[in-house]
């Protein structure tokens, strides 16, 4: 192996490490509940336990049952642990927390939907 080959390999490793470190720090900052700039994909409010179910599922509060189910399937597909099994432990942990949040929002949405239709 030549010095040039070793230099390219070393540069690639350093660049790769830098990019992954930057990406991981952004992922940690995005998941930090004390970070006031944390927003959901719609760019509005943080996705926290206090967020409304419709904000987490990214549907209007007046969404139909079919819209709620479809939104749940789309959101859970983003963070489902089966889809993140090949990632590092930190990313899997983040995905698990997001999945729990999405599942809880879905359960609240179903309860709200049922309560709204019992009155009819």
PyMOL commands that set and color helices and strands:
alter all, ss='L'
color gray80, all
select helices_A, chain A and resi 3-31+53-57+65-79+81-84+89-118
alter helices_A, ss='H'
color red, helices_A
deselect
rebuild
show_as cartoon
